[in-house]
Structure formats: C-alpha cells, structure tokens
C-alpha cells in the first residue's frame, strides 16, 4: 500500500535491498515527527483523516509531511480544509 500511495516511499522502497531473513528494514524520515507519520499511515491504510480532531499547528505539520511524501491527494484535502475551516488561524499566524 505504501508503494502504491506515495511516489516518495516508492522510490525509497525500490532502492532498498530486499532481505529474506525476517529482519525489519528501517527508513529514516528525519523531517517528519513519528507521531505525524503515524497519522499519515492511518490515512494511507484507512483512507480517512478526521482533521477536526487536530489543532491547526498539527494540521500544518501533517500538510508539510504529506507534501514531502508526495501524497498530493492528501495535500489537496488539507489545503481545502485549512482554507474553509482555519482561515482566521492562518491569517493570525502567517503573512497572507
């Protein structure tokens, strides 16, 4: 599923040497916090992301991570959510 949903992860996974010994392969994503990646994984596997459950700053972090992971569908969804639901917060916190 990761391979299909994210071209970024597809590139990484295609360059990793396959192991048949049962050991786990670690992928380092230094710019993405583990808790943010967990949220994105739930979206990738479940197809849902209830943004109403997160504060605006976390939504921005999810947006940045989704962009880095080349999840354009998620980027579009978050941008739409922010403009419809968090416009005041964005005006206060960004120079728009």
N, CA, C and O atoms as a CHARMM CRD file, in Angstrom:
* protein
*
  384
    1    1 UNK  N      0.83700  -1.19300   0.00000 PROA 1      0.00000
    2    1 UNK  CA     0.00000   0.00000   0.00000 PROA 1      0.00000
    3    1 UNK  C      0.87600   1.24900   0.00000 PROA 1      0.00000
    4    1 UNK  O      0.59400   2.20000  -0.73000 PROA 1      0.00000
    5    2 UNK  N      1.92700   1.25900   0.80400 PROA 2      0.00000
    6    2 UNK  CA     2.82500   2.42000   0.83400 PROA 2      0.00000
    7    2 UNK  C      3.42100   2.67400  -0.54300 PROA 2      0.00000
    8    2 UNK  O      3.53900   3.81700  -0.98500 PROA 2      0.00000
    9    3 UNK  N      3.78900   1.60500  -1.20300 PROA 3      0.00000
   10    3 UNK  CA     4.37700   1.69000  -2.53200 PROA 3      0.00000
   11    3 UNK  C      3.40900   2.32700  -3.52700 PROA 3      0.00000
   12    3 UNK  O      3.82100   3.11700  -4.37600 PROA 3      0.00000
   13    4 UNK  N      2.15700   1.99300  -3.42600 PROA 4      0.00000
   14    4 UNK  CA     1.13800   2.48400  -4.35000 PROA 4      0.00000
   15    4 UNK  C      0.74300   3.93200  -4.06800 PROA 4      0.00000
   16    4 UNK  O      0.55300   4.71400  -5.00000 PROA 4      0.00000
   17    5 UNK  N      0.61900   4.29200  -2.79600 PROA 5      0.00000
   18    5 UNK  CA     0.06600   5.59900  -2.42300 PROA 5      0.00000
   19    5 UNK  C      1.06300   6.74900  -2.46800 PROA 5      0.00000
   20    5 UNK  O      0.66100   7.90100  -2.63200 PROA 5      0.00000
   21    6 UNK  N      2.35500   6.46300  -2.32700 PROA 6      0.00000
   22    6 UNK  CA     3.34400   7.54500  -2.23000 PROA 6      0.00000
   23    6 UNK  C      4.51200   7.30300  -3.18000 PROA 6      0.00000
   24    6 UNK  O      5.24000   6.32000  -3.04200 PROA 6      0.00000
   25    7 UNK  N      4.68600   8.20300  -4.14200 PROA 7      0.00000
   26    7 UNK  CA     5.82100   8.05700  -5.06100 PROA 7      0.00000
   27    7 UNK  C      7.15100   8.22400  -4.31400 PROA 7      0.00000
   28    7 UNK  O      8.15700   7.62300  -4.69000 PROA 7      0.00000
   29    8 UNK  N      7.15000   9.03400  -3.26800 PROA 8      0.00000
   30    8 UNK  CA     8.35700   9.22300  -2.45700 PROA 8      0.00000
   31    8 UNK  C      8.75800   7.90100  -1.80200 PROA 8      0.00000
   32    8 UNK  O      9.91200   7.47900  -1.89000 PROA 8      0.00000
   33    9 UNK  N      7.79500   7.25400  -1.14500 PROA 9      0.00000
   34    9 UNK  CA     8.09000   5.97400  -0.49400 PROA 9      0.00000
   35    9 UNK  C      8.38000   4.89200  -1.53000 PROA 9      0.00000
   36    9 UNK  O      9.18400   3.99600  -1.27600 PROA 9      0.00000
   37   10 UNK  N      7.74200   4.96400  -2.68000 PROA 10     0.00000
   38   10 UNK  CA     8.00400   4.00500  -3.76000 PROA 10     0.00000
   39   10 UNK  C      9.47800   4.06600  -4.16500 PROA 10     0.00000
   40   10 UNK  O     10.12300   3.03200  -4.33800 PROA 10     0.00000
   41   11 UNK  N     10.00700   5.28900  -4.31500 PROA 11     0.00000
   42   11 UNK  CA    11.42300   5.44100  -4.67100 PROA 11     0.00000
   43   11 UNK  C     12.32600   4.84100  -3.59200 PROA 11     0.00000
   44   11 UNK  O     13.28300   4.12800  -3.89500 PROA 11     0.00000
   45   12 UNK  N     12.01400   5.13400  -2.34900 PROA 12     0.00000
   46   12 UNK  CA    12.83200   4.60900  -1.24900 PROA 12     0.00000
   47   12 UNK  C     12.75000   3.08700  -1.19600 PROA 12     0.00000
   48   12 UNK  O     13.77300   2.40800  -1.11200 PROA 12     0.00000
   49   13 UNK  N     11.53800   2.56000  -1.24400 PROA 13     0.00000
   50   13 UNK  CA    11.35900   1.11300  -1.13200 PROA 13     0.00000
   51   13 UNK  C     11.97300   0.36500  -2.31300 PROA 13     0.00000
   52   13 UNK  O     12.42300  -0.77000  -2.15800 PROA 13     0.00000
   53   14 UNK  N     11.99400   0.98300  -3.48100 PROA 14     0.00000
   54   14 UNK  CA    12.55900   0.30400  -4.65300 PROA 14     0.00000
   55   14 UNK  C     14.08800   0.24400  -4.60400 PROA 14     0.00000
   56   14 UNK  O     14.69500  -0.59200  -5.27400 PROA 14     0.00000
   57   15 UNK  N     14.70400   1.11100  -3.82600 PROA 15     0.00000
   58   15 UNK  CA    16.16900   1.11600  -3.74700 PROA 15     0.00000
   59   15 UNK  C     16.70400   0.29900  -2.57300 PROA 15     0.00000
   60   15 UNK  O     17.90900   0.06500  -2.47000 PROA 15     0.00000
   61   16 UNK  N     15.81100  -0.12900  -1.69500 PROA 16     0.00000
   62   16 UNK  CA    16.24600  -0.90500  -0.53100 PROA 16     0.00000
   63   16 UNK  C     16.45600  -2.35700  -0.94600 PROA 16     0.00000
   64   16 UNK  O     15.63500  -2.95400  -1.64100 PROA 16     0.00000
   65   17 UNK  N     17.56600  -2.89400  -0.50300 PROA 17     0.00000
   66   17 UNK  CA    17.86000  -4.28900  -0.77300 PROA 17     0.00000
   67   17 UNK  C     16.86500  -5.16500  -0.01200 PROA 17     0.00000
   68   17 UNK  O     16.66600  -4.99100   1.19100 PROA 17     0.00000
   69   18 UNK  N     16.26000  -6.08200  -0.70400 PROA 18     0.00000
   70   18 UNK  CA    15.27100  -6.96500  -0.07000 PROA 18     0.00000
   71   18 UNK  C     15.99000  -8.00000   0.79600 PROA 18     0.00000
   72   18 UNK  O     16.99000  -8.59300   0.39100 PROA 18     0.00000
   73   19 UNK  N     15.45600  -8.19400   1.98800 PROA 19     0.00000
   74   19 UNK  CA    16.03200  -9.17200   2.91200 PROA 19     0.00000
   75   19 UNK  C     15.03700 -10.31100   3.08700 PROA 19     0.00000
   76   19 UNK  O     13.83500 -10.08400   3.21800 PROA 19     0.00000
   77   20 UNK  N     15.53800 -11.51000   3.08900 PROA 20     0.00000
   78   20 UNK  CA    14.68000 -12.67700   3.27800 PROA 20     0.00000
   79   20 UNK  C     14.89300 -13.32100   4.64000 PROA 20     0.00000
   80   20 UNK  O     14.41200 -14.42700   4.88500 PROA 20     0.00000
   81   21 UNK  N     15.60800 -12.64100   5.52300 PROA 21     0.00000
   82   21 UNK  CA    15.90400 -13.22800   6.82700 PROA 21     0.00000
   83   21 UNK  C     14.92000 -12.80300   7.91200 PROA 21     0.00000
   84   21 UNK  O     15.09900 -13.15100   9.07900 PROA 21     0.00000
   85   22 UNK  N     13.89300 -12.06100   7.54200 PROA 22     0.00000
   86   22 UNK  CA    12.87400 -11.66000   8.50400 PROA 22     0.00000
   87   22 UNK  C     13.20000 -10.40800   9.29200 PROA 22     0.00000
   88   22 UNK  O     12.38900  -9.97500  10.11200 PROA 22     0.00000
   89   23 UNK  N     14.36100  -9.81200   9.07000 PROA 23     0.00000
   90   23 UNK  CA    14.69700  -8.59400   9.80200 PROA 23     0.00000
   91   23 UNK  C     13.94500  -7.40400   9.21800 PROA 23     0.00000
   92   23 UNK  O     13.63400  -7.36400   8.02800 PROA 23     0.00000
   93   24 UNK  N     13.66800  -6.46000  10.06800 PROA 24     0.00000
   94   24 UNK  CA    12.96200  -5.25900   9.64600 PROA 24     0.00000
   95   24 UNK  C     13.92000  -4.28200   8.99400 PROA 24     0.00000
   96   24 UNK  O     15.10000  -4.21400   9.34000 PROA 24     0.00000
   97   25 UNK  N     13.39600  -3.53400   8.05200 PROA 25     0.00000
   98   25 UNK  CA    14.17300  -2.50600   7.38100 PROA 25     0.00000
   99   25 UNK  C     13.72700  -1.16300   7.93500 PROA 25     0.00000
  100   25 UNK  O     12.53000  -0.88900   8.02200 PROA 25     0.00000
  101   26 UNK  N     14.68000  -0.32900   8.30900 PROA 26     0.00000
  102   26 UNK  CA    14.35100   1.00000   8.81900 PROA 26     0.00000
  103   26 UNK  C     14.49600   2.03200   7.71700 PROA 26     0.00000
  104   26 UNK  O     15.47700   2.04600   6.97400 PROA 26     0.00000
  105   27 UNK  N     13.49300   2.89500   7.63300 PROA 27     0.00000
  106   27 UNK  CA    13.54200   4.02300   6.71100 PROA 27     0.00000
  107   27 UNK  C     13.58200   5.27300   7.57100 PROA 27     0.00000
  108   27 UNK  O     12.70800   5.47900   8.41300 PROA 27     0.00000
  109   28 UNK  N     14.57500   6.09800   7.36700 PROA 28     0.00000
  110   28 UNK  CA    14.69200   7.32800   8.16100 PROA 28     0.00000
  111   28 UNK  C     14.01900   8.47400   7.42200 PROA 28     0.00000
  112   28 UNK  O     14.30000   8.73600   6.25200 PROA 28     0.00000
  113   29 UNK  N     13.12700   9.14800   8.13100 PROA 29     0.00000
  114   29 UNK  CA    12.45000  10.33900   7.62300 PROA 29     0.00000
  115   29 UNK  C     12.70700  11.45300   8.63200 PROA 29     0.00000
  116   29 UNK  O     11.83300  11.76200   9.44100 PROA 29     0.00000
  117   30 UNK  N     13.89000  12.05900   8.59700 PROA 30     0.00000
  118   30 UNK  CA    14.29500  12.99200   9.64800 PROA 30     0.00000
  119   30 UNK  C     13.43500  14.25000   9.75600 PROA 30     0.00000
  120   30 UNK  O     13.39500  14.87600  10.81500 PROA 30     0.00000
  121   31 UNK  N     12.75600  14.62400   8.69600 PROA 31     0.00000
  122   31 UNK  CA    11.95000  15.84800   8.72400 PROA 31     0.00000
  123   31 UNK  C     10.51000  15.61900   9.16800 PROA 31     0.00000
  124   31 UNK  O      9.71900  16.56000   9.23100 PROA 31     0.00000
  125   32 UNK  N     10.17100  14.36500   9.47600 PROA 32     0.00000
  126   32 UNK  CA     8.79100  14.04000   9.83900 PROA 32     0.00000
  127   32 UNK  C      8.78200  13.42700  11.23500 PROA 32     0.00000
  128   32 UNK  O      9.43700  12.41300  11.48100 PROA 32     0.00000
  129   33 UNK  N      8.04000  14.04600  12.14200 PROA 33     0.00000
  130   33 UNK  CA     7.91900  13.52000  13.50400 PROA 33     0.00000
  131   33 UNK  C      7.19800  12.17500  13.47900 PROA 33     0.00000
  132   33 UNK  O      6.28300  11.98200  12.67700 PROA 33     0.00000
  133   34 UNK  N      7.59600  11.24500  14.34500 PROA 34     0.00000
  134   34 UNK  CA     6.94900   9.93000  14.36700 PROA 34     0.00000
  135   34 UNK  C      5.43200  10.00200  14.54700 PROA 34     0.00000
  136   34 UNK  O      4.69600   9.25300  13.90400 PROA 34     0.00000
  137   35 UNK  N      4.96200  10.89900  15.41600 PROA 35     0.00000
  138   35 UNK  CA     3.51400  10.98200  15.64100 PROA 35     0.00000
  139   35 UNK  C      2.77700  11.51400  14.40900 PROA 35     0.00000
  140   35 UNK  O      1.62600  11.14700  14.17100 PROA 35     0.00000
  141   36 UNK  N      3.42300  12.36300  13.63900 PROA 36     0.00000
  142   36 UNK  CA     2.82300  12.86900  12.39800 PROA 36     0.00000
  143   36 UNK  C      2.81900  11.76000  11.34700 PROA 36     0.00000
  144   36 UNK  O      1.84200  11.60400  10.61400 PROA 36     0.00000
  145   37 UNK  N      3.89700  10.99500  11.27200 PROA 37     0.00000
  146   37 UNK  CA     3.94500   9.87800  10.32800 PROA 37     0.00000
  147   37 UNK  C      2.88200   8.84000  10.67200 PROA 37     0.00000
  148   37 UNK  O      2.28200   8.24000   9.77900 PROA 37     0.00000
  149   38 UNK  N      2.65100   8.63000  11.95500 PROA 38     0.00000
  150   38 UNK  CA     1.60700   7.69100  12.40000 PROA 38     0.00000
  151   38 UNK  C      0.24000   8.13300  11.87800 PROA 38     0.00000
  152   38 UNK  O     -0.54100   7.30500  11.40800 PROA 38     0.00000
  153   39 UNK  N     -0.05000   9.41600  11.95600 PROA 39     0.00000
  154   39 UNK  CA    -1.31600   9.95900  11.45400 PROA 39     0.00000
  155   39 UNK  C     -1.42300   9.71400   9.95100 PROA 39     0.00000
  156   39 UNK  O     -2.47400   9.30800   9.45400 PROA 39     0.00000
  157   40 UNK  N     -0.33700   9.96100   9.23800 PROA 40     0.00000
  158   40 UNK  CA    -0.34000   9.76600   7.78900 PROA 40     0.00000
  159   40 UNK  C     -0.50000   8.28500   7.44000 PROA 40     0.00000
  160   40 UNK  O     -1.20100   7.94700   6.48700 PROA 40     0.00000
  161   41 UNK  N      0.13700   7.41000   8.19600 PROA 41     0.00000
  162   41 UNK  CA    -0.03600   5.97100   7.95700 PROA 41     0.00000
  163   41 UNK  C     -1.49200   5.55100   8.12900 PROA 41     0.00000
  164   41 UNK  O     -2.01500   4.75900   7.34500 PROA 41     0.00000
  165   42 UNK  N     -2.14100   6.08800   9.16000 PROA 42     0.00000
  166   42 UNK  CA    -3.56400   5.76900   9.34700 PROA 42     0.00000
  167   42 UNK  C     -4.37500   6.22900   8.14300 PROA 42     0.00000
  168   42 UNK  O     -5.30900   5.54600   7.72200 PROA 42     0.00000
  169   43 UNK  N     -4.02100   7.38300   7.58900 PROA 43     0.00000
  170   43 UNK  CA    -4.70000   7.87000   6.38700 PROA 43     0.00000
  171   43 UNK  C     -4.41100   6.94700   5.19500 PROA 43     0.00000
  172   43 UNK  O     -5.32900   6.56600   4.46900 PROA 43     0.00000
  173   44 UNK  N     -3.15200   6.59400   4.99800 PROA 44     0.00000
  174   44 UNK  CA    -2.78200   5.75000   3.85900 PROA 44     0.00000
  175   44 UNK  C     -3.51800   4.41500   3.91500 PROA 44     0.00000
  176   44 UNK  O     -4.04400   3.95000   2.90400 PROA 44     0.00000
  177   45 UNK  N     -3.55700   3.80300   5.08900 PROA 45     0.00000
  178   45 UNK  CA    -4.17500   2.48700   5.20400 PROA 45     0.00000
  179   45 UNK  C     -5.69100   2.54200   5.34800 PROA 45     0.00000
  180   45 UNK  O     -6.38300   1.60900   4.94100 PROA 45     0.00000
  181   46 UNK  N     -6.21200   3.61500   5.91700 PROA 46     0.00000
  182   46 UNK  CA    -7.65000   3.68900   6.16500 PROA 46     0.00000
  183   46 UNK  C     -8.41800   4.60400   5.23300 PROA 46     0.00000
  184   46 UNK  O     -9.64100   4.50700   5.12500 PROA 46     0.00000
  185   47 UNK  N     -7.69700   5.50300   4.55100 PROA 47     0.00000
  186   47 UNK  CA    -8.35100   6.39400   3.60700 PROA 47     0.00000
  187   47 UNK  C     -9.10500   7.55100   4.23600 PROA 47     0.00000
  188   47 UNK  O     -9.77800   8.30400   3.53200 PROA 47     0.00000
  189   48 UNK  N     -9.00300   7.70500   5.54200 PROA 48     0.00000
  190   48 UNK  CA    -9.70200   8.78500   6.23500 PROA 48     0.00000
  191   48 UNK  C     -8.72400   9.55500   7.10300 PROA 48     0.00000
  192   48 UNK  O     -7.76500   9.00200   7.64300 PROA 48     0.00000
  193   49 UNK  N     -8.99400  10.84700   7.22200 PROA 49     0.00000
  194   49 UNK  CA    -8.21100  11.68100   8.12800 PROA 49     0.00000
  195   49 UNK  C     -9.13500  12.75300   8.69100 PROA 49     0.00000
  196   49 UNK  O     -9.35100  13.78300   8.05400 PROA 49     0.00000
  197   50 UNK  N     -9.68400  12.51500   9.89200 PROA 50     0.00000
  198   50 UNK  CA   -10.59600  13.49300  10.50200 PROA 50     0.00000
  199   50 UNK  C     -9.82100  14.69300  11.05400 PROA 50     0.00000
  200   50 UNK  O     -9.44800  14.71300  12.22700 PROA 50     0.00000
  201   51 UNK  N     -9.58800  15.66800  10.21600 PROA 51     0.00000
  202   51 UNK  CA    -8.77600  16.82600  10.60000 PROA 51     0.00000
  203   51 UNK  C     -9.38800  17.62100  11.74200 PROA 51     0.00000
  204   51 UNK  O     -8.67400  18.34500  12.43600 PROA 51     0.00000
  205   52 UNK  N    -10.68300  17.50100  11.95000 PROA 52     0.00000
  206   52 UNK  CA   -11.35000  18.21600  13.04300 PROA 52     0.00000
  207   52 UNK  C    -10.77700  17.81800  14.40000 PROA 52     0.00000
  208   52 UNK  O    -10.90300  18.56300  15.37200 PROA 52     0.00000
  209   53 UNK  N    -10.15300  16.65200  14.46600 PROA 53     0.00000
  210   53 UNK  CA    -9.60900  16.14600  15.72800 PROA 53     0.00000
  211   53 UNK  C     -8.24600  16.75200  16.07700 PROA 53     0.00000
  212   53 UNK  O     -7.73300  16.52400  17.17200 PROA 53     0.00000
  213   54 UNK  N     -7.66100  17.51400  15.16400 PROA 54     0.00000
  214   54 UNK  CA    -6.30900  18.03400  15.36900 PROA 54     0.00000
  215   54 UNK  C     -6.31800  19.55500  15.43100 PROA 54     0.00000
  216   54 UNK  O     -7.17100  20.21300  14.83500 PROA 54     0.00000
  217   55 UNK  N     -5.35100  20.09800  16.16400 PROA 55     0.00000
  218   55 UNK  CA    -5.24700  21.56100  16.18000 PROA 55     0.00000
  219   55 UNK  C     -4.54400  22.02400  14.90600 PROA 55     0.00000
  220   55 UNK  O     -3.93900  21.22800  14.18800 PROA 55     0.00000
  221   56 UNK  N     -4.63700  23.30900  14.64600 PROA 56     0.00000
  222   56 UNK  CA    -4.14600  23.86700  13.38300 PROA 56     0.00000
  223   56 UNK  C     -2.65200  23.61800  13.18100 PROA 56     0.00000
  224   56 UNK  O     -2.22200  23.33500  12.06200 PROA 56     0.00000
  225   57 UNK  N     -1.86500  23.72000  14.23500 PROA 57     0.00000
  226   57 UNK  CA    -0.42100  23.51000  14.09800 PROA 57     0.00000
  227   57 UNK  C     -0.10700  22.07400  13.67700 PROA 57     0.00000
  228   57 UNK  O      0.75900  21.85100  12.83100 PROA 57     0.00000
  229   58 UNK  N     -0.80400  21.10700  14.26200 PROA 58     0.00000
  230   58 UNK  CA    -0.59900  19.71500  13.85300 PROA 58     0.00000
  231   58 UNK  C     -1.03700  19.49700  12.40900 PROA 58     0.00000
  232   58 UNK  O     -0.40800  18.73500  11.67500 PROA 58     0.00000
  233   59 UNK  N     -2.10400  20.15900  12.00600 PROA 59     0.00000
  234   59 UNK  CA    -2.57000  20.03200  10.62100 PROA 59     0.00000
  235   59 UNK  C     -1.50600  20.56100   9.66300 PROA 59     0.00000
  236   59 UNK  O     -1.27400  19.97600   8.60500 PROA 59     0.00000
  237   60 UNK  N     -0.86500  21.65800  10.03000 PROA 60     0.00000
  238   60 UNK  CA     0.22200  22.20000   9.20400 PROA 60     0.00000
  239   60 UNK  C      1.37200  21.19100   9.12400 PROA 60     0.00000
  240   60 UNK  O      1.94200  20.98600   8.05300 PROA 60     0.00000
  241   61 UNK  N      1.71200  20.56700  10.24400 PROA 61     0.00000
  242   61 UNK  CA     2.77700  19.55800  10.24700 PROA 61     0.00000
  243   61 UNK  C      2.41200  18.37600   9.35400 PROA 61     0.00000
  244   61 UNK  O      3.26000  17.84500   8.63700 PROA 61     0.00000
  245   62 UNK  N      1.14700  17.96900   9.40200 PROA 62     0.00000
  246   62 UNK  CA     0.67900  16.87500   8.54400 PROA 62     0.00000
  247   62 UNK  C      0.77700  17.29100   7.08200 PROA 62     0.00000
  248   62 UNK  O      1.18600  16.49800   6.23400 PROA 62     0.00000
  249   63 UNK  N      0.40400  18.52800   6.78900 PROA 63     0.00000
  250   63 UNK  CA     0.47700  19.04800   5.42200 PROA 63     0.00000
  251   63 UNK  C      1.91300  19.02900   4.89800 PROA 63     0.00000
  252   63 UNK  O      2.16000  18.58300   3.77700 PROA 63     0.00000
  253   64 UNK  N      2.84600  19.50500   5.69400 PROA 64     0.00000
  254   64 UNK  CA     4.25400  19.53400   5.28100 PROA 64     0.00000
  255   64 UNK  C      4.76500  18.10900   5.03900 PROA 64     0.00000
  256   64 UNK  O      5.45300  17.85100   4.05100 PROA 64     0.00000
  257   65 UNK  N      4.42600  17.19400   5.94000 PROA 65     0.00000
  258   65 UNK  CA     4.85900  15.80300   5.78300 PROA 65     0.00000
  259   65 UNK  C      4.22100  15.16900   4.55300 PROA 65     0.00000
  260   65 UNK  O      4.89200  14.45500   3.80800 PROA 65     0.00000
  261   66 UNK  N      2.93700  15.42100   4.33500 PROA 66     0.00000
  262   66 UNK  CA     2.25200  14.87100   3.16100 PROA 66     0.00000
  263   66 UNK  C      2.89200  15.37900   1.87800 PROA 66     0.00000
  264   66 UNK  O      3.03000  14.63500   0.90700 PROA 66     0.00000
  265   67 UNK  N      3.27600  16.63100   1.87800 PROA 67     0.00000
  266   67 UNK  CA     3.94900  17.19600   0.71200 PROA 67     0.00000
  267   67 UNK  C      5.29500  16.51900   0.48600 PROA 67     0.00000
  268   67 UNK  O      5.63300  16.16400  -0.64400 PROA 67     0.00000
  269   68 UNK  N      6.06100  16.34000   1.55200 PROA 68     0.00000
  270   68 UNK  CA     7.36800  15.68400   1.43100 PROA 68     0.00000
  271   68 UNK  C      7.22500  14.24800   0.93200 PROA 68     0.00000
  272   68 UNK  O      8.07900  13.75500   0.19500 PROA 68     0.00000
  273   69 UNK  N      6.14400  13.57900   1.33600 PROA 69     0.00000
  274   69 UNK  CA     5.91400  12.18900   0.93600 PROA 69     0.00000
  275   69 UNK  C      5.20900  12.06700  -0.41200 PROA 69     0.00000
  276   69 UNK  O      4.87500  10.96400  -0.84500 PROA 69     0.00000
  277   70 UNK  N      4.98500  13.19200  -1.06600 PROA 70     0.00000
  278   70 UNK  CA     4.32600  13.22300  -2.38400 PROA 70     0.00000
  279   70 UNK  C      2.92800  12.61300  -2.34800 PROA 70     0.00000
  280   70 UNK  O      2.54600  11.86100  -3.24500 PROA 70     0.00000
  281   71 UNK  N      2.17400  12.94200  -1.30900 PROA 71     0.00000
  282   71 UNK  CA     0.78600  12.49200  -1.18000 PROA 71     0.00000
  283   71 UNK  C     -0.12600  13.63700  -1.62100 PROA 71     0.00000
  284   71 UNK  O     -0.76500  14.28400  -0.79200 PROA 71     0.00000
  285   72 UNK  N     -0.18000  13.87800  -2.92500 PROA 72     0.00000
  286   72 UNK  CA    -0.86400  15.05100  -3.45200 PROA 72     0.00000
  287   72 UNK  C     -2.34400  15.08500  -3.09000 PROA 72     0.00000
  288   72 UNK  O     -2.88200  16.15500  -2.80500 PROA 72     0.00000
  289   73 UNK  N     -3.00200  13.94600  -3.09800 PROA 73     0.00000
  290   73 UNK  CA    -4.42000  13.89200  -2.72600 PROA 73     0.00000
  291   73 UNK  C     -4.62600  14.40100  -1.30100 PROA 73     0.00000
  292   73 UNK  O     -5.56800  15.14500  -1.03000 PROA 73     0.00000
  293   74 UNK  N     -3.74400  13.99700  -0.40100 PROA 74     0.00000
  294   74 UNK  CA    -3.82800  14.44200   0.98800 PROA 74     0.00000
  295   74 UNK  C     -3.48100  15.92400   1.10400 PROA 74     0.00000
  296   74 UNK  O     -4.12600  16.64800   1.86200 PROA 74     0.00000
  297   75 UNK  N     -2.48600  16.37700   0.37300 PROA 75     0.00000
  298   75 UNK  CA    -2.12100  17.79800   0.37300 PROA 75     0.00000
  299   75 UNK  C     -3.31600  18.64000  -0.05300 PROA 75     0.00000
  300   75 UNK  O     -3.64000  19.63500   0.59700 PROA 75     0.00000
  301   76 UNK  N     -3.97000  18.24800  -1.13500 PROA 76     0.00000
  302   76 UNK  CA    -5.13700  18.99000  -1.62800 PROA 76     0.00000
  303   76 UNK  C     -6.25500  19.01900  -0.59200 PROA 76     0.00000
  304   76 UNK  O     -6.88100  20.05500  -0.37300 PROA 76     0.00000
  305   77 UNK  N     -6.50000  17.87400   0.04300 PROA 77     0.00000
  306   77 UNK  CA    -7.55100  17.77100   1.06000 PROA 77     0.00000
  307   77 UNK  C     -7.25900  18.69900   2.24700 PROA 77     0.00000
  308   77 UNK  O     -8.14500  19.41300   2.71500 PROA 77     0.00000
  309   78 UNK  N     -6.02100  18.68300   2.72200 PROA 78     0.00000
  310   78 UNK  CA    -5.65200  19.50900   3.87300 PROA 78     0.00000
  311   78 UNK  C     -5.71800  20.99200   3.51800 PROA 78     0.00000
  312   78 UNK  O     -6.21900  21.79700   4.30400 PROA 78     0.00000
  313   79 UNK  N     -5.22100  21.35300   2.35000 PROA 79     0.00000
  314   79 UNK  CA    -5.28100  22.75800   1.94000 PROA 79     0.00000
  315   79 UNK  C     -6.72500  23.24500   1.87600 PROA 79     0.00000
  316   79 UNK  O     -7.03000  24.35300   2.31500 PROA 79     0.00000
  317   80 UNK  N     -7.59200  22.43100   1.33900 PROA 80     0.00000
  318   80 UNK  CA    -9.00900  22.79100   1.26600 PROA 80     0.00000
  319   80 UNK  C     -9.59900  22.94300   2.66500 PROA 80     0.00000
  320   80 UNK  O    -10.33800  23.89000   2.93600 PROA 80     0.00000
  321   81 UNK  N     -9.27100  22.01000   3.54400 PROA 81     0.00000
  322   81 UNK  CA    -9.76100  22.06700   4.92100 PROA 81     0.00000
  323   81 UNK  C     -9.28400  23.34100   5.61200 PROA 81     0.00000
  324   81 UNK  O    -10.06500  24.01700   6.28200 PROA 81     0.00000
  325   82 UNK  N     -8.01700  23.66600   5.45300 PROA 82     0.00000
  326   82 UNK  CA    -7.46000  24.85400   6.10500 PROA 82     0.00000
  327   82 UNK  C     -8.12500  26.13300   5.61500 PROA 82     0.00000
  328   82 UNK  O     -8.44200  27.01000   6.41900 PROA 82     0.00000
  329   83 UNK  N     -8.33800  26.25100   4.32200 PROA 83     0.00000
  330   83 UNK  CA    -8.94800  27.48200   3.80500 PROA 83     0.00000
  331   83 UNK  C    -10.40700  27.60600   4.21400 PROA 83     0.00000
  332   83 UNK  O    -10.91000  28.71600   4.38700 PROA 83     0.00000
  333   84 UNK  N    -11.08900  26.48100   4.37000 PROA 84     0.00000
  334   84 UNK  CA   -12.50500  26.52100   4.75600 PROA 84     0.00000
  335   84 UNK  C    -12.70600  26.64300   6.26100 PROA 84     0.00000
  336   84 UNK  O    -13.66100  27.27700   6.71100 PROA 84     0.00000
  337   85 UNK  N    -11.81400  26.04100   7.03900 PROA 85     0.00000
  338   85 UNK  CA   -12.05900  25.91100   8.47600 PROA 85     0.00000
  339   85 UNK  C    -11.06300  26.62800   9.38400 PROA 85     0.00000
  340   85 UNK  O    -11.35600  26.85400  10.55900 PROA 85     0.00000
  341   86 UNK  N     -9.91800  26.98200   8.87200 PROA 86     0.00000
  342   86 UNK  CA    -8.87500  27.57800   9.72200 PROA 86     0.00000
  343   86 UNK  C     -8.33400  28.87700   9.13900 PROA 86     0.00000
  344   86 UNK  O     -7.19700  29.25400   9.42100 PROA 86     0.00000
  345   87 UNK  N     -9.12600  29.55600   8.34000 PROA 87     0.00000
  346   87 UNK  CA    -8.66500  30.78600   7.68000 PROA 87     0.00000
  347   87 UNK  C     -8.23700  31.84000   8.69800 PROA 87     0.00000
  348   87 UNK  O     -7.21100  32.49300   8.51100 PROA 87     0.00000
  349   88 UNK  N     -9.00800  32.01600   9.77300 PROA 88     0.00000
  350   88 UNK  CA    -8.65100  33.00500  10.79700 PROA 88     0.00000
  351   88 UNK  C     -7.30700  32.67100  11.43700 PROA 88     0.00000
  352   88 UNK  O     -6.46600  33.55300  11.61200 PROA 88     0.00000
  353   89 UNK  N     -7.10500  31.41300  11.78500 PROA 89     0.00000
  354   89 UNK  CA    -5.84600  30.98700  12.39900 PROA 89     0.00000
  355   89 UNK  C     -4.68500  31.24200  11.44700 PROA 89     0.00000
  356   89 UNK  O     -3.62600  31.71500  11.86100 PROA 89     0.00000
  357   90 UNK  N     -4.88400  30.93000  10.18400 PROA 90     0.00000
  358   90 UNK  CA    -3.81700  31.12300   9.20200 PROA 90     0.00000
  359   90 UNK  C     -3.48300  32.60100   9.03900 PROA 90     0.00000
  360   90 UNK  O     -2.31000  32.95500   8.92000 PROA 90     0.00000
  361   91 UNK  N     -4.47900  33.45800   9.03200 PROA 91     0.00000
  362   91 UNK  CA    -4.23000  34.89800   8.91600 PROA 91     0.00000
  363   91 UNK  C     -3.44800  35.42800  10.11200 PROA 91     0.00000
  364   91 UNK  O     -2.59700  36.30500   9.96200 PROA 91     0.00000
  365   92 UNK  N     -3.73400  34.89700  11.30100 PROA 92     0.00000
  366   92 UNK  CA    -3.05100  35.33700  12.51100 PROA 92     0.00000
  367   92 UNK  C     -1.60600  34.83900  12.57800 PROA 92     0.00000
  368   92 UNK  O     -0.74800  35.49500  13.16800 PROA 92     0.00000
  369   93 UNK  N     -1.34000  33.68500  11.97600 PROA 93     0.00000
  370   93 UNK  CA    -0.03900  33.04400  12.13900 PROA 93     0.00000
  371   93 UNK  C      0.86300  33.07600  10.91200 PROA 93     0.00000
  372   93 UNK  O      2.03300  32.70100  10.99100 PROA 93     0.00000
  373   94 UNK  N      0.33300  33.51700   9.79000 PROA 94     0.00000
  374   94 UNK  CA     1.12000  33.61400   8.56200 PROA 94     0.00000
  375   94 UNK  C      0.90500  34.98500   7.95300 PROA 94     0.00000
  376   94 UNK  O     -0.12900  35.61500   8.17700 PROA 94     0.00000
  377   95 UNK  N      1.86000  35.44300   7.19500 PROA 95     0.00000
  378   95 UNK  CA     1.71200  36.70700   6.47100 PROA 95     0.00000
  379   95 UNK  C      1.00300  36.43100   5.15600 PROA 95     0.00000
  380   95 UNK  O      1.64200  36.16100   4.13900 PROA 95     0.00000
  381   96 UNK  N     -0.31500  36.50100   5.18300 PROA 96     0.00000
  382   96 UNK  CA    -1.09500  36.22300   3.96800 PROA 96     0.00000
  383   96 UNK  C     -1.57000  37.50000   3.33900 PROA 96     0.00000
  384   96 UNK  O     -2.24200  37.46700   2.30800 PROA 96     0.00000
